């Protein structure tokens, strides 16, 4: 028995996810399949990486994560299996692995697996499933293909700082329209050092960081560090993105002010 998760941009109305799950059960009848999300914006590896990065640590060692976003293989983007922090990831090496991982993986291989069909348009079903069920059974990753020494690199948006404050961006908007930024608790505390500050976004501001949404009244803006350690801007029981006119890559400023 093994845990296999699936993250994709397939949606919920087509046959894609059912076909993949059926193929998993064909190769591994007692598999435990977990849907992380099938609502990723099509081809958006940045959004997908945020979801997976904030999910995989909740799973036990040995879990296998199929990544079904932008899966078409090319000379520069090879189908790949990776061992990272005792978990396995199977997908297209289009830069998404580098966005998920904070350090070098323990092992990575380029898949050498035949497609089950005469066309190469559904790699998640025809290649990734074979790799995932192989790994979920505890078989060696080295049997899936040749060892790789490097992954394709994409660089996430990083916050910047100077003596006047911190500049960041919105990296993700969740289903409640809460705004997740790229400013981490550790980065903020390293720069903050007890200074008085004001957080600015569009024409809105707040000058405190709360511990929970209910620290402010219903309908009020609240800034807090979310469960993933990143600064979040929300409206208590409201929709921050729409009401504040914010979207992904919108700027967030933390300006230091004189006491």
C-alpha positions as CSV (number, residue, x, y, z in Angstrom):
1,X,0.0,0.0,0.0
2,X,1.3,3.5,-0.9
3,X,0.1,7.0,-0.8
4,X,0.0,8.8,-4.2
5,X,-1.1,12.4,-4.5
6,X,-2.1,14.2,-7.7
7,X,-1.9,17.9,-8.4
8,X,-3.1,19.1,-11.8
9,X,-4.7,21.8,-13.9
10,X,-7.3,19.3,-15.4
11,X,-10.4,20.7,-13.6
12,X,-13.3,18.5,-12.6
13,X,-15.4,18.1,-15.7
14,X,-13.1,16.1,-18.0
15,X,-11.9,12.5,-18.0
16,X,-8.3,13.2,-17.2
17,X,-8.2,12.7,-13.4
18,X,-10.4,9.6,-13.5
19,X,-8.2,8.1,-16.2
20,X,-5.1,8.7,-14.1
21,X,-6.7,7.2,-11.0
22,X,-7.9,4.2,-12.9
23,X,-4.4,3.6,-14.2
24,X,-3.0,3.9,-10.7
25,X,-5.4,1.2,-9.4
26,X,-4.6,-1.0,-12.4
27,X,-0.9,-1.1,-11.4
28,X,-1.4,-0.8,-7.6
29,X,-4.9,-1.9,-6.5
30,X,-4.5,-1.0,-2.8
31,X,-3.1,2.5,-3.5
32,X,-4.3,5.4,-1.4
33,X,-4.9,8.3,-3.8
34,X,-5.2,11.9,-2.5
35,X,-6.3,14.8,-4.7
36,X,-4.3,17.9,-3.7
37,X,-5.9,20.1,-6.3
38,X,-7.2,19.9,-9.9
39,X,-8.0,23.7,-10.0
40,X,-4.5,25.0,-10.8
41,X,-4.6,27.7,-13.4
42,X,-3.6,26.0,-16.7
43,X,0.2,25.7,-17.1
44,X,0.9,27.9,-14.0
45,X,3.8,26.2,-12.3
46,X,4.3,29.0,-9.8
47,X,0.8,28.5,-8.4
48,X,1.2,24.8,-8.5
49,X,4.5,25.0,-6.6
50,X,2.9,27.1,-3.9
51,X,0.2,24.5,-3.3
52,X,2.6,21.5,-3.4
53,X,5.3,23.2,-1.2
54,X,2.7,23.9,1.5
55,X,1.2,20.4,1.3
56,X,3.8,17.7,1.0
57,X,5.2,18.1,4.5
58,X,1.9,16.9,5.9
59,X,2.4,13.5,4.2
60,X,4.3,10.6,5.6
61,X,7.7,9.5,4.3
62,X,7.5,7.5,1.1
63,X,4.5,9.3,-0.3
64,X,4.6,9.9,-4.0
65,X,3.4,13.2,-5.6
66,X,2.3,13.3,-9.3
67,X,2.5,16.8,-10.8
68,X,0.3,17.1,-13.8
69,X,1.0,20.6,-14.9
70,X,2.7,21.6,-18.2
71,X,3.7,18.0,-18.7
72,X,4.8,18.0,-22.4
73,X,8.4,16.8,-22.6
74,X,11.0,18.5,-24.7
75,X,14.7,18.5,-25.1
76,X,15.0,21.1,-22.3
77,X,12.2,19.8,-20.1
78,X,12.7,16.1,-19.2
79,X,10.2,13.9,-17.4
80,X,11.8,13.4,-14.0
81,X,11.4,11.6,-10.7
82,X,12.9,13.2,-7.6
83,X,13.6,12.0,-4.0
84,X,13.4,15.0,-1.6
85,X,13.1,14.8,2.2
86,X,12.1,11.2,2.0
87,X,9.2,11.8,-0.4
88,X,9.0,11.3,-4.2
89,X,7.9,13.8,-6.9
90,X,7.1,12.8,-10.5
91,X,6.6,15.5,-13.1
92,X,8.1,17.5,-15.9
93,X,11.4,19.3,-15.2
94,X,10.1,22.6,-16.4
95,X,11.3,24.6,-13.3
96,X,8.6,23.5,-10.9
97,X,10.9,21.3,-8.8
98,X,13.2,24.2,-8.1
99,X,10.3,26.3,-6.9
100,X,9.1,23.6,-4.5
101,X,12.5,22.6,-3.0
102,X,14.6,24.7,-0.7
103,X,17.8,22.6,-1.2
104,X,19.3,20.0,-3.4
105,X,17.2,16.7,-3.6
106,X,18.8,13.5,-2.4
107,X,18.3,11.8,-5.8
108,X,16.8,12.6,-9.2
109,X,16.4,10.5,-12.4
110,X,15.2,11.2,-16.0
111,X,12.4,8.8,-16.7
112,X,13.1,6.0,-19.1
113,X,9.6,4.6,-19.4
114,X,7.6,3.7,-22.5
115,X,4.3,5.5,-23.1
116,X,1.3,3.2,-22.9
117,X,-0.3,4.9,-25.9
118,X,0.9,5.8,-29.5
119,X,0.5,9.5,-28.7
120,X,2.5,11.5,-26.2
121,X,-0.2,13.9,-25.0
122,X,-1.1,12.4,-21.7
123,X,2.1,11.8,-19.9
124,X,0.6,11.9,-16.4
125,X,-1.4,8.7,-17.2
126,X,1.0,7.0,-19.6
127,X,4.4,7.6,-17.8
128,X,4.0,9.3,-14.5
129,X,1.6,6.7,-13.1
130,X,4.1,3.9,-13.9
131,X,6.8,5.8,-12.1
132,X,4.6,6.7,-9.1
133,X,3.3,3.1,-8.6
134,X,6.9,1.8,-8.9
135,X,8.0,4.2,-6.1
136,X,4.9,3.7,-4.0
137,X,5.8,0.0,-3.8
138,X,9.2,0.8,-2.3
139,X,11.2,0.0,-5.4
140,X,14.4,1.9,-6.2
141,X,14.2,5.3,-8.0
142,X,17.3,4.3,-9.9
143,X,15.4,1.7,-11.8
144,X,13.3,4.4,-13.5
145,X,16.0,5.9,-15.6
146,X,19.4,7.6,-15.7
147,X,20.7,9.7,-12.7
148,X,20.4,13.5,-13.2
149,X,22.8,15.9,-11.6
150,X,20.8,19.1,-11.9
151,X,17.2,20.4,-12.2
152,X,16.0,23.2,-14.4
153,X,16.0,26.4,-12.3
154,X,13.2,29.0,-12.0
155,X,13.7,31.8,-9.4
156,X,10.8,32.8,-7.2
157,X,10.1,36.4,-6.5
158,X,12.1,37.4,-3.4
159,X,11.4,40.3,-1.0
160,X,13.9,43.1,-0.9
161,X,14.8,45.5,1.9
162,X,16.7,48.7,2.7
163,X,16.9,51.2,5.6
164,X,13.4,52.5,4.7
165,X,11.5,49.1,4.8
166,X,10.6,46.0,2.9
167,X,9.1,45.4,-0.5
168,X,7.3,42.2,-1.4
169,X,4.6,40.9,-3.7
170,X,1.5,38.8,-3.5
171,X,2.4,35.3,-4.6
172,X,-0.9,33.5,-4.1
173,X,-4.6,34.2,-3.5
174,X,-6.6,31.5,-1.8
175,X,-10.3,30.5,-2.1
176,X,-11.2,33.1,0.6
177,X,-9.3,35.7,-1.4
178,X,-6.7,36.1,1.3
179,X,-3.4,37.5,0.0
180,X,-0.2,35.5,0.6
181,X,3.0,37.4,0.2
182,X,6.6,36.4,-0.3
183,X,7.6,38.1,3.0
184,X,8.4,35.4,5.6
185,X,8.3,35.7,9.3
186,X,12.0,35.1,9.6
187,X,12.8,37.8,6.9
188,X,10.5,40.3,8.5
189,X,12.0,39.8,12.0
190,X,15.5,40.0,10.7
191,X,14.8,43.5,9.2
192,X,12.1,44.7,11.6
193,X,14.2,44.8,14.8
194,X,11.5,46.6,16.8
195,X,11.0,49.5,14.4
196,X,7.6,51.1,14.0
197,X,6.1,50.3,10.6
198,X,3.1,50.7,8.3
199,X,2.1,48.0,5.8
200,X,0.9,49.5,2.5
201,X,-1.0,47.9,-0.4
202,X,-2.8,50.0,-3.1
203,X,-4.3,52.9,-1.1
204,X,-4.8,50.8,2.0
205,X,-2.7,50.5,5.1
206,X,-2.4,48.8,8.5
207,X,0.2,49.3,11.2
208,X,0.0,46.1,13.1
209,X,0.4,42.4,12.7
210,X,-2.2,40.3,14.4
211,X,-2.3,36.7,15.6
212,X,-5.7,35.7,14.1
213,X,-8.4,37.0,11.8
214,X,-10.7,37.6,14.8
215,X,-8.2,40.1,16.3
216,X,-10.0,42.7,14.2
217,X,-13.7,43.4,13.7
218,X,-15.7,41.8,10.9
219,X,-15.0,43.6,7.6
220,X,-11.7,45.1,8.8
221,X,-8.2,44.5,7.2
222,X,-5.9,42.2,9.1
223,X,-2.2,41.4,8.5
224,X,-0.8,38.2,10.1
225,X,1.7,35.5,9.5
226,X,-0.1,32.5,8.1
227,X,0.4,28.8,9.0
228,X,3.1,28.6,6.3
229,X,5.1,31.4,7.9
230,X,4.4,34.0,5.2
231,X,2.8,37.4,5.7
232,X,-0.9,37.3,4.8
233,X,-3.3,40.2,4.2
234,X,-7.0,39.4,4.7
235,X,-10.3,40.9,5.6
236,X,-12.1,39.3,8.5
237,X,-14.9,37.3,6.9
238,X,-14.4,39.3,3.7
239,X,-12.7,39.0,0.3
240,X,-9.4,40.9,0.4
241,X,-8.4,40.5,-3.2
242,X,-11.6,41.9,-4.7
243,X,-12.2,44.6,-2.1
244,X,-8.7,45.8,-2.0
245,X,-8.1,45.6,-5.7
246,X,-5.1,43.2,-5.3
247,X,-3.9,40.4,-7.5
248,X,-0.9,38.1,-7.8
249,X,2.3,40.1,-8.2
250,X,0.7,43.2,-6.6
251,X,3.2,45.0,-4.5
252,X,3.2,45.1,-0.7
253,X,5.3,47.7,1.2
254,X,6.3,47.7,4.8
255,X,7.6,51.2,5.5
256,X,9.5,52.0,8.6
257,X,8.5,55.2,10.3
258,X,10.1,57.3,13.0
259,X,8.8,56.6,16.5
